[in-house]
Amino acid sequence: MLRIFVLITLLASPLSLFAAPVEKIYFGSCAKQHKPLPIFDAINQDKPDVFVFLGDNVYSSYFDISQMPKQYQQLGGHKGFKKLRAQSEVIAIWDDHDYGQGDGGKYFKDKEKSRKYMLDFWREPKDSPRYHQDGIYTSYLYGEGEQTIRVILPDLRWNRDNLYSVDKATYETERQPKFMGPYIPSTNPSDQLLGDTQWQWLEAELKKPATIKIIGSGIQLLNEFSGWETWANFPHERKRLLEFIAKEKISGVLFISGDTHFGDISKVSKDLPYALWEITSSGLSEKWKEVSPNKHRIGKGVNVVNYGFIEVDWQQADPVIDMGLKGKDGNVIKHFSLRLSQLSADQKT
């Protein structure tokens, strides 16, 4: 097992040192704890250095939040999960099902309870600011020197304003038959997804040194289809992030996301210093009958259970980054490779 010393990077952080560079960061979302979850066997066979749970890590009872510890206990009891936790660094952010309210946002009355249940299960240090700040956002720095990876996990629930929907008749006649979802984009620039304090934190994290910066989002970020929950529900927030990356010439950014119950790979390059890529891995147990529209999709969507992978070959003069999705048998479903230089803000690719 690779020995990794982890620094949780919050509003401020000291220098971190590690025993070895991290080469394998895997991720997934949407794991119903009462199902068998055989996909953990394939993940464990790959022996990732780090595994990121991107949300819906358990499916809670919306009507009785007090049942959530038992649901986490059920996930923790899976043999494959125990092995993953024993051999790999495991980190997590939440989405609506482990937040405790379907498509929930800042007005969820029991979010303090669900925060404690969540952080306790994922073994967050008791003195961590995540227990007290305005959300459970955090980041982790792995490696040292030129072989560093920063994993940034924003909280897209705690401060999120209400969503907007089409009217009931439109949904039932036009949206629902096509599995298109009820939501429409906000046109109010004061509506927030992250909140002011978290925006300051996120921008500061992106400016911190790291060769590769992985933003782990509970919901899709690059996809502009807003029928289901995505950053596109708040287009001004999505635009703000992409414009910040471009303006500040932030190199090395990759996006990973979950929630959808289908796998996806997206690419956006317009008005950016380099192409931004996003891998959506969902779900570890769940799959959806329809794949939503995505004009930025590369190839086809994946409607089987899957997990995501990012593997970095640091031994190359221009390191190679392999990324994609694998199925429950561990076989590659979708895959693409980049050179690190293709994520440089100093050149257009």
Residue pairs with C-beta under 8 A, 6 or more apart in sequence:
1 86
1 87
1 88
2 19
2 20
2 22
2 49
3 19
3 20
4 18
4 19
4 20
4 22
4 49
4 50
4 89
4 142
5 16
5 17
5 18
5 19
6 16
6 89
6 91
6 140
6 142
7 13
7 14
7 16
7 140
7 141
8 125
8 128
8 130
8 138
8 139
8 140
9 16
9 138
9 139
9 140
9 141
9 150
9 205
9 208
10 128
10 129
10 130
10 133
10 138
10 139
10 201
11 129
11 133
11 201
11 204
13 141
13 208
16 141
16 144
17 144
18 142
18 143
18 144
21 142
21 143
21 144
21 147
21 312
21 314
22 49
22 50
22 142
22 143
22 149
22 312
23 49
23 311
23 312
23 313
23 314
24 46
24 47
24 48
24 49
24 50
24 309
24 310
24 311
24 312
25 48
25 49
25 50
25 51
25 52
25 142
25 149
25 151
25 214
25 309
25 310
25 311
26 43
26 46
26 48
26 50
26 51
26 52
26 88
26 307
26 308
26 309
26 310
27 51
27 52
27 53
27 54
27 216
27 256
27 258
27 279
27 281
27 307
27 308
27 309
27 310
28 39
28 43
28 51
28 52
28 53
28 54
28 258
28 281
28 282
28 283
28 284
28 306
28 307
28 308
29 53
29 54
29 55
29 56
29 57
29 95
29 218
29 257
29 258
29 259
29 281
29 282
29 283
29 284
30 55
30 56
30 97
30 258
30 259
30 261
30 282
30 283
30 284
30 285
30 286
31 37
31 53
31 56
31 57
31 58
31 75
31 283
31 284
31 285
31 286
32 58
32 59
32 285
32 286
33 58
33 59
33 71
33 72
33 74
33 75
33 78
34 74
35 285
37 78
37 80
37 81
37 284
37 285
38 80
38 328
39 80
39 284
39 285
39 305
39 306
39 307
39 328
40 78
40 79
40 80
40 81
40 83
40 84
40 284
41 80
42 307
42 326
42 327
42 328
42 329
42 330
43 51
43 80
43 84
43 307
43 330
44 80
44 83
44 84
44 87
45 330
46 309
46 326
46 330
47 87
47 88
48 88
48 309
49 88
49 89
49 142
50 88
50 89
50 90
50 91
50 140
50 142
50 151
51 84
51 88
51 89
51 90
51 91
52 91
52 92
52 93
52 151
52 153
52 214
52 216
52 256
53 90
53 91
53 92
53 93
53 122
54 92
54 93
54 95
54 216
54 217
54 218
54 256
54 257
54 258
54 259
54 281
54 282
55 92
55 93
55 94
55 95
55 96
55 97
55 98
55 218
55 219
55 258
55 259
56 94
56 95
56 96
56 97
56 98
56 218
56 258
56 259
56 282
56 283
56 286
57 75
57 92
57 94
57 98
58 68
58 71
58 72
58 74
58 75
58 97
58 98
59 71
59 97
59 98
60 67
60 68
60 71
60 97
60 98
60 100
60 114
61 67
61 68
61 71
62 100
62 101
62 102
65 100
65 110
65 113
65 114
65 117
66 113
68 98
68 100
68 113
68 114
68 117
69 117
69 120
69 121
72 117
72 118
72 121
75 81
75 121
76 82
76 121
84 90
89 142
90 122
91 122
91 140
91 151
91 153
92 118
92 122
92 153
93 136
93 137
93 138
93 153
93 154
93 155
93 216
93 218
94 114
94 118
94 136
94 155
94 157
94 218
95 156
95 157
95 218
95 219
95 258
95 259
96 102
96 103
96 104
96 157
96 218
96 229
96 259
98 114
98 118
99 108
99 111
99 114
99 157
100 108
100 110
100 111
100 113
100 114
101 108
101 110
103 163
103 229
104 111
104 157
105 157
105 159
105 160
105 161
105 162
105 163
106 157
106 158
106 159
106 160
106 161
106 195
107 162
108 114
108 157
111 157
111 158
115 130
115 131
115 136
116 131
118 136
119 128
119 130
119 131
119 136
124 130
124 131
128 138
130 136
130 137
130 138
133 197
134 158
134 159
134 195
134 197
134 198
135 154
135 155
135 157
135 158
135 159
135 195
135 198
136 155
136 158
137 153
137 154
137 155
137 198
137 201
137 202
138 153
139 150
139 151
139 152
139 153
139 205
140 150
140 151
140 153
141 148
141 149
141 150
141 208
141 210
142 148
142 149
142 150
142 151
143 149
143 211
146 211
147 211
147 314
148 209
148 210
148 211
148 212
149 210
149 211
149 212
149 213
149 214
149 312
150 205
150 208
150 210
150 212
150 213
150 214
151 214
151 216
152 202
152 205
152 206
152 213
152 214
152 215
152 216
153 216
154 194
154 198
154 202
154 215
154 216
154 217
155 194
155 198
156 193
156 194
156 217
156 218
156 219
157 218
158 195
158 198
159 192
159 193
159 194
159 195
159 198
160 192
160 193
160 194
161 186
161 191
161 192
161 193
161 234
162 191
163 183
163 186
163 229
163 233
164 183
164 184
164 185
164 186
164 233
165 171
165 182
165 183
165 184
166 174
166 175
166 182
166 183
166 184
171 182
174 180
175 181
175 182
175 227
178 290
179 288
179 289
179 290
179 292
180 227
180 292
180 293
181 226
181 227
181 228
181 292
182 227
183 226
183 227
183 228
183 229
183 233
184 226
184 233
185 226
185 232
185 233
185 234
185 235
186 233
186 234
186 235
186 236
189 236
191 234
191 236
192 234
192 237
193 231
193 233
193 234
193 237
194 202
194 237
199 240
202 241
203 244
203 248
205 213
206 213
206 244
206 245
206 248
206 250
206 253
207 248
207 250
210 252
211 252
211 319
211 340
212 252
212 254
212 312
212 321
212 340
212 343
213 250
213 252
213 253
213 254
214 253
214 254
214 255
214 256
214 310
215 221
215 253
215 254
215 255
215 256
216 256
216 257
217 231
217 255
217 256
217 257
217 258
218 257
218 258
218 259
219 229
219 230
219 231
219 257
219 258
219 259
220 230
220 231
220 232
220 257
220 259
220 260
220 264
220 266
220 278
220 280
220 294
221 230
221 231
221 238
221 241
221 255
221 257
221 278
222 231
222 255
222 266
222 267
222 268
222 276
222 278
222 296
223 230
223 232
223 264
223 266
223 278
223 280
223 292
223 294
223 296
223 297
224 230
224 232
224 235
224 238
224 294
224 295
224 296
225 232
225 292
225 293
225 294
225 295
226 232
226 233
226 235
227 292
228 259
228 260
228 292
229 259
231 237
231 238
231 241
232 238
242 268
242 271
242 272
242 276
243 271
244 250
245 253
245 272
245 273
245 276
245 345
246 271
246 272
246 273
246 345
249 273
249 345
249 346
250 345
251 274
251 343
251 344
251 345
251 346
252 340
252 343
252 344
253 276
253 343
254 276
254 277
254 278
254 279
254 310
254 321
254 323
254 343
255 266
255 276
255 277
255 278
255 279
256 278
256 279
256 280
256 281
256 308
256 310
257 278
257 279
257 280
257 281
257 282
258 280
258 281
258 282
258 283
259 280
259 282
260 280
260 282
260 288
260 292
261 282
261 283
261 286
261 287
261 288
261 303
262 280
262 282
262 287
262 288
262 291
262 292
262 301
262 302
262 303
263 279
263 280
263 281
263 282
263 301
263 302
263 303
263 304
263 306
263 308
263 325
263 333
263 334
264 278
264 279
264 280
264 291
264 294
264 297
264 301
264 302
265 277
265 278
265 279
265 280
265 297
265 298
265 299
265 323
265 324
265 325
265 334
265 336
266 277
266 278
266 280
266 294
266 296
266 297
266 298
267 275
267 276
267 277
267 278
267 296
267 298
268 275
268 276
268 296
269 275
269 276
269 349
273 344
273 345
273 346
273 347
273 348
274 342
274 343
274 344
274 345
274 347
274 348
274 349
275 342
275 349
277 323
277 336
277 338
279 308
279 310
279 323
279 324
279 325
280 308
281 306
281 307
281 308
281 325
282 306
283 305
283 306
284 305
284 306
284 307
285 305
286 305
287 303
287 304
287 305
288 303
289 303
290 303
291 300
291 301
291 302
291 303
292 301
294 301
298 336
299 334
302 325
302 333
302 334
304 327
304 328
304 333
305 327
305 328
306 325
306 326
306 327
306 328
306 333
307 325
307 326
308 323
308 324
308 325
308 326
309 322
309 323
309 324
309 325
309 326
310 321
310 322
310 323
311 321
311 322
311 323
312 319
312 320
312 321
312 322
313 319
313 320
313 321
313 322
316 339
318 339
318 340
318 341
319 339
319 340
320 337
320 338
320 339
320 340
321 337
321 338
321 339
321 340
321 343
322 335
322 336
322 337
323 335
323 336
323 337
323 338
324 332
324 333
324 334
324 335
324 336
325 332
325 333
325 334
325 335
326 332
326 333
327 333
341 347
342 349
